[in-house]
Amino acid sequence: MLGMSWFGANPGGLDRYYRSLYEQLPEASGVVVGPTEGAPGSLTLAAREDNPLPWRMLRYWLGARRALADVELLDTHFALYAAPLLLLGHRRLPSVFHFHGPWAEEHVAAGDGSQARYAVRRGLERAVLRRADAHVVLSSAFRRVLIERYGVPPWGIRVWAPGVELDAFTPGERMAARAKLGIGAQAFAVVCVRRLVPRMGIDVLLDAWEQIVPELPSGSVLLIAGEGPLRSQIEARAAQIEHGSVRVLGRISDSELVELYRAGDVAAVPTLSIEGFGLVVLEAAACGTPSVVSAVGGLPEVIRALDPSLLVAPGDPPALAKRLRRAARGELPSRERTRSYAEAFSWPVVAERHRELYADLAAGRRDERPRVVYLDHIARLSGGEIALLRLLPHMGGVNAHVILGEDGPLAERLTQAGISVEILPIAPSTRDLRKDTVRFGGVSPLAALHTLAYVFRLALRLRRLRPDLVHTNSLKAGVYGALAARAAGVPLLWHARDRIADDYIPKPAVRLVRALVRHLATGVLANSEATLSTLPETRSRALREVIPDSVEPSTHPPIVAMGSTTFGMLGRIAPWKGQDLFLRAFAAAFPAGQERAVVVGAPLFGEEDYERELHELAHELGIAERVEFRGFREDIWPELASFDVLVHASVIPEPFGQVVLEGMAAGLPVLAPDEGGPASVIEDGKTGRLFRSRERDSLAAAMRSLSVDRGERERLGAGARCAVESYRPEHLADRIEQLYDRLLERS
């Protein structure tokens, strides 16, 4: 195990992690730069930290070569010291690299402005990282850094949270700890344990503290522990705040650190950049003290499971001050719950994972699951993107990686779900091109040029990743993904979520997509028979299959209606979605009365004019006081629970209609058109009602019927909830994995 320094002689997260893991692996030998006070005999002291760099590097290399005499694998933790061994390929040993952070960027964040030194560090780091056979990171955020900034393939990256020394960091006697530090029983105490460098955001914490300290009980204190180049500045700034309310403690021992955590009401981790995990959060939690953290790097991952409200925006003193005020009022997880949360992070479990990885690498075993790259042009939570988000966590038989054309909510949600994701940005002129402009003269030469450039970049990326299969998740991704996959020599599964017909997209687009599917797709997956019927046979009659989108039953309890009936419509605001038809039918069915209409959704792709027209239409129809426009809602289940009836009113045949499944999963009777995908999901009169597509009076009659018959609503809702069991994501994931197997066998 090639480390940097031995923790105890040197502070720092990397060194603490290395020491903790090393002590769990007695079969390992190690090499570090000294001093090495308290280290086991199996550890080699290669050089001292105060030696000149060339001498230190030479001694480290010689010491490591001696230590490698009887080993089967290299486990490395610091790019600079590992470089000679990994880049020279000593004995061709398999190797694991623990990525603790972007070394070159950390120097820049610490104030090193030399471009030459940055280039050397970055080049060395990149070369070492690419030489390793496997990588371990502490958070999904750092996995993304490895993939996007260093070009490391995702397939061998393990995201393993660290452990915490639960025997050393314990809740203990809180009041005794406060007494040692001179903190009164009623005072509010915030602790911050950080290296005193700019990226740690200590200035943000001081600004926030200055805002709230006048409101706090007498004797309240902010305790800052740590050492670094900013110490004198922080001490000067602290002296300007209310006398005695900020103490800068400098470097403290481990025993003092435990007492400090025990004494605090809350810990603060206001990092501004480059935070891989935040081991201090676990150490504080093991002492029963929760942490308020900034939403940077891996911090959201470590704290979200405890309490998402502990997250604040980085670099925002008012936001941090607001959350600390709440903490002072007692709005925090209990100390018992916080300790219990920390107990899930076990060093023995972490060590056992490493042993299994070492054994696999030493034996030459690799992950045999198919490597699948999923492509989507956007990261907004639209229908196809939500469907992908629901599916991937259940694809256990696949080594999945997602490439998105933009950053956004989908990337964040995939990361939270543990799915590997990277952003390969698409020019906005291509990404936001509306499908109704794809006609002669409708696409600018610049957009076409950007598309071809993106195809080239994506093809190069696919050649480096070498996946077994590319799975396109959107119409645009199908177009550029098909070209890039063919150029990279990778089989392509075209997931058709849109009807390729001229009532849905312009004729030139229909001809283009059908040609690409026919000649470039290895297989076609459609969300409904209605969608598949608009696609041509592929070359050599490749695989074609219909697998619908998935849904999970709602766990949100329905809101029992009192008197009036609420008809709701949920989905993107767009003319073809038929919100205007819904309003006209509602006005025709209920020109007066207590019934209410609710529209949930927002324009995602430039339909703001249509949204304004809907508000005007409600006034023209005389129903404005009974219509509520709620805008976009990420969590749809509370909205569905507030409806009595869900209406789906698309005026062009819907490819599938995912919202129909969602309404059924919520136990609602659903009214939908009698054509397109929804007509294949709903069994008329048993799991919902079908009305004549685009006909206002047919929809209005169905609405009137359900308004007066609560028993019928309950019967249809119960049938709907039962029917969606077959659409659960785990069932459909199995079918898709079987399709992959057949497709790869045929390829």
Solvent accessible surface area in square Angstrom, and as a share of the most:
residue,aa,sasa,rsa
1,M,21,0.09
2,L,5,0.03
3,G,0,0.00
4,M,51,0.23
5,S,4,0.03
6,W,0,0.00
7,F,25,0.11
8,G,44,0.42
9,A,21,0.17
10,N,29,0.15
11,P,70,0.44
12,G,35,0.34
13,G,50,0.48
14,L,32,0.16
15,D,2,0.01
16,R,20,0.07
17,Y,3,0.01
18,Y,0,0.00
19,R,62,0.23
20,S,7,0.04
21,L,0,0.00
22,Y,6,0.02
23,E,88,0.40
24,Q,61,0.27
25,L,2,0.01
26,P,111,0.70
27,E,114,0.51
28,A,23,0.18
29,S,39,0.25
30,G,0,0.00
31,V,2,0.01
32,V,0,0.00
33,V,1,0.00
34,G,1,0.01
35,P,39,0.25
36,T,34,0.20
37,E,131,0.59
38,G,70,0.67
39,A,29,0.22
40,P,57,0.36
41,G,86,0.83
42,S,56,0.36
43,L,20,0.10
44,T,42,0.24
45,L,78,0.39
46,A,2,0.02
47,A,5,0.04
48,R,111,0.41
49,E,79,0.35
50,D,115,0.60
51,N,35,0.18
52,P,90,0.57
53,L,82,0.41
54,P,104,0.65
55,W,118,0.41
56,R,43,0.16
57,M,36,0.16
58,L,82,0.41
59,R,87,0.32
60,Y,1,0.01
61,W,70,0.24
62,L,68,0.34
63,G,0,0.00
64,A,0,0.00
65,R,113,0.41
66,R,159,0.58
67,A,27,0.21
68,L,7,0.04
69,A,69,0.53
70,D,138,0.72
71,V,35,0.20
72,E,129,0.58
73,L,28,0.14
74,L,5,0.03
75,D,3,0.02
76,T,0,0.00
77,H,3,0.01
78,F,24,0.10
79,A,4,0.03
80,L,29,0.15
81,Y,10,0.04
82,A,0,0.00
83,A,6,0.04
84,P,31,0.19
85,L,2,0.01
86,L,1,0.01
87,L,82,0.41
88,L,128,0.64
89,G,10,0.09
90,H,41,0.18
91,R,136,0.50
92,R,189,0.69
93,L,14,0.07
94,P,31,0.20
95,S,0,0.00
96,V,0,0.00
97,F,6,0.03
98,H,1,0.01
99,F,4,0.02
100,H,37,0.16
101,G,10,0.10
102,P,1,0.01
103,W,35,0.12
104,A,0,0.00
105,E,34,0.15
106,E,46,0.21
107,H,59,0.27
108,V,75,0.43
109,A,30,0.24
110,A,48,0.37
111,G,63,0.61
112,D,30,0.15
113,G,67,0.65
114,S,29,0.19
115,Q,143,0.63
116,A,73,0.57
117,R,127,0.46
118,Y,54,0.21
119,A,62,0.48
120,V,109,0.62
121,R,38,0.14
122,R,52,0.19
123,G,39,0.38
124,L,44,0.22
125,E,4,0.02
126,R,82,0.30
127,A,42,0.33
128,V,0,0.00
129,L,0,0.00
130,R,114,0.42
131,R,59,0.21
132,A,11,0.08
133,D,73,0.38
134,A,0,0.00
135,H,9,0.04
136,V,2,0.01
137,V,1,0.00
138,L,26,0.13
139,S,1,0.01
140,S,9,0.06
141,A,22,0.17
142,F,7,0.03
143,R,25,0.09
144,R,51,0.19
145,V,19,0.11
146,L,0,0.00
147,I,2,0.01
148,E,67,0.30
149,R,98,0.36
150,Y,0,0.00
151,G,14,0.13
152,V,1,0.01
153,P,57,0.36
154,P,8,0.05
155,W,21,0.07
156,G,21,0.20
157,I,14,0.07
158,R,68,0.25
159,V,47,0.27
160,W,39,0.14
161,A,29,0.23
162,P,1,0.01
163,G,0,0.00
164,V,6,0.03
165,E,62,0.28
166,L,39,0.20
167,D,142,0.73
168,A,51,0.39
169,F,3,0.01
170,T,36,0.21
171,P,49,0.31
172,G,46,0.44
173,E,130,0.58
174,R,63,0.23
175,M,98,0.44
176,A,50,0.39
177,A,0,0.00
178,R,2,0.01
179,A,74,0.57
180,K,148,0.63
181,L,43,0.21
182,G,61,0.59
183,I,9,0.05
184,G,42,0.40
185,A,70,0.54
186,Q,151,0.67
187,A,7,0.06
188,F,10,0.04
189,A,0,0.00
190,V,0,0.00
191,V,0,0.00
192,C,0,0.00
193,V,27,0.15
194,R,23,0.09
195,R,135,0.49
196,L,0,0.00
197,V,3,0.02
198,P,56,0.35
199,R,39,0.14
200,M,13,0.06
201,G,0,0.00
202,I,4,0.02
203,D,82,0.43
204,V,16,0.09
205,L,0,0.00
206,L,2,0.01
207,D,51,0.26
208,A,0,0.00
209,W,0,0.00
210,E,72,0.32
211,Q,73,0.33
212,I,0,0.00
213,V,11,0.06
214,P,98,0.62
215,E,106,0.47
216,L,25,0.13
217,P,64,0.40
218,S,111,0.72
219,G,56,0.54
220,S,7,0.05
221,V,2,0.01
222,L,0,0.00
223,L,0,0.00
224,I,0,0.00
225,A,1,0.01
226,G,13,0.13
227,E,75,0.33
228,G,19,0.18
229,P,91,0.57
230,L,38,0.19
231,R,73,0.27
232,S,78,0.50
233,Q,116,0.52
234,I,9,0.05
235,E,68,0.31
236,A,57,0.44
237,R,61,0.22
238,A,10,0.08
239,A,84,0.65
240,Q,134,0.60
241,I,6,0.03
242,E,100,0.45
243,H,184,0.82
244,G,53,0.51
245,S,5,0.03
246,V,17,0.10
247,R,81,0.30
248,V,27,0.15
249,L,57,0.28
250,G,1,0.01
251,R,128,0.47
252,I,41,0.21
253,S,56,0.36
254,D,68,0.35
255,S,80,0.52
256,E,92,0.41
257,L,13,0.06
258,V,14,0.08
259,E,40,0.18
260,L,3,0.02
261,Y,3,0.01
262,R,39,0.14
263,A,0,0.00
264,G,0,0.00
265,D,29,0.15
266,V,0,0.00
267,A,5,0.04
268,A,1,0.01
269,V,5,0.03
270,P,5,0.03
271,T,0,0.00
272,L,65,0.32
273,S,40,0.26
274,I,29,0.15
275,E,14,0.06
276,G,10,0.09
277,F,10,0.04
278,G,4,0.04
279,L,24,0.12
280,V,27,0.15
281,V,1,0.01
282,L,0,0.00
283,E,6,0.03
284,A,0,0.00
285,A,1,0.01
286,A,0,0.00
287,C,0,0.00
288,G,0,0.00
289,T,0,0.00
290,P,2,0.01
291,S,1,0.01
292,V,1,0.00
293,V,1,0.00
294,S,2,0.01
295,A,47,0.36
296,V,16,0.09
297,G,32,0.31
298,G,0,0.00
299,L,0,0.00
300,P,19,0.12
301,E,54,0.24
302,V,2,0.01
303,I,0,0.00
304,R,65,0.24
305,A,86,0.67
306,L,3,0.01
307,D,27,0.14
308,P,84,0.53
309,S,39,0.25
310,L,0,0.00
311,L,38,0.19
312,V,18,0.10
313,A,50,0.39
314,P,57,0.36
315,G,41,0.40
316,D,49,0.25
317,P,29,0.18
318,P,79,0.50
319,A,28,0.22
320,L,5,0.02
321,A,0,0.00
322,K,134,0.57
323,R,8,0.03
324,L,0,0.00
325,R,72,0.26
326,R,74,0.27
327,A,4,0.03
328,A,39,0.30
329,R,158,0.58
330,G,54,0.52
331,E,71,0.32
332,L,41,0.20
333,P,8,0.05
334,S,58,0.37
335,R,58,0.21
336,E,133,0.59
337,R,122,0.45
338,T,0,0.00
339,R,41,0.15
340,S,66,0.43
341,Y,29,0.11
342,A,0,0.00
343,E,84,0.38
344,A,84,0.65
345,F,35,0.15
346,S,27,0.17
347,W,10,0.04
348,P,82,0.52
349,V,79,0.46
350,V,4,0.03
351,A,1,0.01
352,E,82,0.37
353,R,96,0.35
354,H,0,0.00
355,R,79,0.29
356,E,102,0.46
357,L,5,0.02
358,Y,39,0.15
359,A,49,0.38
360,D,48,0.25
361,L,31,0.15
362,A,52,0.40
363,A,63,0.49
364,G,65,0.62
365,R,131,0.48
366,R,128,0.47
367,D,46,0.24
368,E,139,0.62
369,R,93,0.34
370,P,26,0.17
371,R,53,0.19
372,V,0,0.00
373,V,0,0.00
374,Y,0,0.00
375,L,1,0.00
376,D,0,0.00
377,H,20,0.09
378,I,3,0.01
379,A,0,0.00
380,R,53,0.20
381,L,19,0.10
382,S,22,0.14
383,G,34,0.33
384,G,17,0.16
385,E,6,0.03
386,I,45,0.23
387,A,5,0.04
388,L,1,0.01
389,L,19,0.09
390,R,39,0.14
391,L,11,0.06
392,L,5,0.03
393,P,69,0.43
394,H,64,0.29
395,M,7,0.03
396,G,56,0.53
397,G,32,0.31
398,V,6,0.03
399,N,16,0.08
400,A,18,0.14
401,H,0,0.00
402,V,0,0.00
403,I,2,0.01
404,L,0,0.00
405,G,0,0.00
406,E,21,0.09
407,D,84,0.44
408,G,24,0.23
409,P,62,0.39
410,L,0,0.00
411,A,0,0.00
412,E,96,0.43
413,R,81,0.30
414,L,0,0.00
415,T,21,0.12
416,Q,76,0.34
417,A,45,0.35
418,G,42,0.41
419,I,19,0.10
420,S,7,0.05
421,V,5,0.03
422,E,6,0.02
423,I,23,0.12
424,L,24,0.12
425,P,75,0.47
426,I,5,0.02
427,A,30,0.23
428,P,84,0.53
429,S,43,0.28
430,T,12,0.07
431,R,43,0.16
432,D,65,0.33
433,L,43,0.21
434,R,102,0.37
435,K,60,0.26
436,D,62,0.32
437,T,43,0.25
438,V,32,0.18
439,R,120,0.44
440,F,202,0.84
441,G,74,0.71
442,G,32,0.31
443,V,51,0.29
444,S,54,0.35
445,P,118,0.74
446,L,101,0.50
447,A,3,0.02
448,A,46,0.36
449,L,112,0.56
450,H,55,0.25
451,T,32,0.19
452,L,112,0.56
453,A,52,0.40
454,Y,6,0.02
455,V,17,0.10
456,F,133,0.56
457,R,98,0.36
458,L,0,0.00
459,A,8,0.07
460,L,70,0.35
461,R,18,0.07
462,L,0,0.00
463,R,141,0.51
464,R,137,0.50
465,L,3,0.01
466,R,186,0.68
467,P,10,0.06
468,D,56,0.29
469,L,0,0.00
470,V,0,0.00
471,H,2,0.01
472,T,0,0.00
473,N,1,0.00
474,S,10,0.07
475,L,28,0.14
476,K,47,0.20
477,A,0,0.00
478,G,0,0.00
479,V,31,0.18
480,Y,7,0.03
481,G,0,0.00
482,A,0,0.00
483,L,64,0.32
484,A,0,0.00
485,A,0,0.00
486,R,119,0.43
487,A,62,0.48
488,A,14,0.11
489,G,65,0.63
490,V,17,0.10
491,P,33,0.21
492,L,2,0.01
493,L,0,0.00
494,W,2,0.01
495,H,7,0.03
496,A,3,0.02
497,R,27,0.10
498,D,24,0.12
499,R,25,0.09
500,I,1,0.01
501,A,16,0.13
502,D,83,0.43
503,D,65,0.34
504,Y,24,0.09
505,I,5,0.02
506,P,14,0.09
507,K,122,0.52
508,P,43,0.27
509,A,7,0.05
510,V,11,0.06
511,R,154,0.56
512,L,82,0.41
513,V,4,0.02
514,R,82,0.30
515,A,41,0.32
516,L,18,0.09
517,V,0,0.00
518,R,96,0.35
519,H,104,0.46
520,L,26,0.13
521,A,0,0.00
522,T,21,0.12
523,G,0,0.00
524,V,0,0.00
525,L,0,0.00
526,A,0,0.00
527,N,5,0.03
528,S,4,0.03
529,E,114,0.51
530,A,30,0.23
531,T,0,0.00
532,L,22,0.11
533,S,91,0.59
534,T,17,0.10
535,L,11,0.05
536,P,21,0.13
537,E,74,0.33
538,T,6,0.03
539,R,98,0.36
540,S,100,0.65
541,R,168,0.61
542,A,10,0.08
543,L,29,0.14
544,R,68,0.25
545,E,39,0.18
546,V,32,0.18
547,I,2,0.01
548,P,27,0.17
549,D,13,0.07
550,S,5,0.03
551,V,0,0.00
552,E,76,0.34
553,P,35,0.22
554,S,16,0.10
555,T,137,0.80
556,H,70,0.31
557,P,95,0.60
558,P,88,0.55
559,I,103,0.52
560,V,98,0.57
561,A,27,0.21
562,M,170,0.76
563,G,80,0.77
564,S,36,0.23
565,T,6,0.04
566,T,19,0.11
567,F,0,0.00
568,G,0,0.00
569,M,9,0.04
570,L,20,0.10
571,G,25,0.24
572,R,51,0.19
573,I,2,0.01
574,A,1,0.01
575,P,67,0.42
576,W,36,0.13
577,K,35,0.15
578,G,0,0.00
579,Q,2,0.01
580,D,44,0.23
581,L,15,0.08
582,F,0,0.00
583,L,0,0.00
584,R,104,0.38
585,A,0,0.00
586,F,0,0.00
587,A,13,0.10
588,A,36,0.28
589,A,9,0.07
590,F,14,0.06
591,P,104,0.66
592,A,81,0.63
593,G,39,0.38
594,Q,140,0.62
595,E,33,0.15
596,R,87,0.32
597,A,0,0.00
598,V,2,0.01
599,V,2,0.01
600,V,3,0.02
601,G,9,0.09
602,A,23,0.18
603,P,20,0.13
604,L,44,0.22
605,F,48,0.20
606,G,47,0.45
607,E,9,0.04
608,E,79,0.36
609,D,88,0.45
610,Y,23,0.09
611,E,46,0.21
612,R,136,0.50
613,E,96,0.43
614,L,1,0.01
615,H,76,0.34
616,E,100,0.45
617,L,13,0.06
618,A,2,0.02
619,H,134,0.60
620,E,135,0.61
621,L,58,0.29
622,G,60,0.58
623,I,2,0.01
624,A,29,0.22
625,E,165,0.74
626,R,32,0.12
627,V,15,0.08
628,E,66,0.30
629,F,52,0.22
630,R,52,0.19
631,G,26,0.25
632,F,100,0.41
633,R,97,0.35
634,E,95,0.43
635,D,85,0.44
636,I,22,0.11
637,W,54,0.19
638,P,44,0.28
639,E,19,0.09
640,L,0,0.00
641,A,7,0.05
642,S,29,0.19
643,F,6,0.03
644,D,21,0.11
645,V,0,0.00
646,L,0,0.00
647,V,1,0.01
648,H,10,0.04
649,A,1,0.00
650,S,3,0.02
651,V,42,0.24
652,I,41,0.21
653,P,21,0.13
654,E,14,0.06
655,P,4,0.03
656,F,6,0.03
657,G,5,0.05
658,Q,19,0.09
659,V,18,0.10
660,V,0,0.00
661,L,0,0.00
662,E,8,0.04
663,G,0,0.00
664,M,0,0.00
665,A,0,0.00
666,A,13,0.10
667,G,21,0.20
668,L,14,0.07
669,P,4,0.02
670,V,0,0.00
671,L,0,0.00
672,A,0,0.00
673,P,5,0.03
674,D,68,0.35
675,E,52,0.23
676,G,17,0.16
677,G,0,0.00
678,P,1,0.01
679,A,32,0.25
680,S,77,0.50
681,V,16,0.09
682,I,8,0.04
683,E,92,0.41
684,D,83,0.43
685,G,24,0.24
686,K,119,0.50
687,T,13,0.07
688,G,0,0.00
689,R,55,0.20
690,L,44,0.22
691,F,7,0.03
692,R,137,0.50
693,S,15,0.09
694,R,122,0.44
695,E,73,0.33
696,R,111,0.41
697,D,86,0.45
698,S,15,0.10
699,L,0,0.00
700,A,1,0.01
701,A,47,0.37
702,A,14,0.10
703,M,0,0.00
704,R,105,0.38
705,S,44,0.29
706,L,1,0.00
707,S,17,0.11
708,V,130,0.75
709,D,62,0.32
710,R,128,0.47
711,G,46,0.45
712,E,29,0.13
713,R,27,0.10
714,E,104,0.46
715,R,121,0.44
716,L,0,0.00
717,G,2,0.02
718,A,66,0.51
719,G,23,0.22
720,A,0,0.00
721,R,89,0.33
722,C,97,0.58
723,A,36,0.28
724,V,0,0.00
725,E,81,0.36
726,S,73,0.47
727,Y,34,0.13
728,R,68,0.25
729,P,0,0.00
730,E,61,0.27
731,H,92,0.41
732,L,5,0.03
733,A,1,0.00
734,D,77,0.40
735,R,94,0.34
736,I,6,0.03
737,E,34,0.15
738,Q,101,0.45
739,L,1,0.00
740,Y,1,0.00
741,D,69,0.36
742,R,98,0.36
743,L,1,0.01
744,L,49,0.24
745,E,146,0.66
746,R,145,0.53
747,S,79,0.51
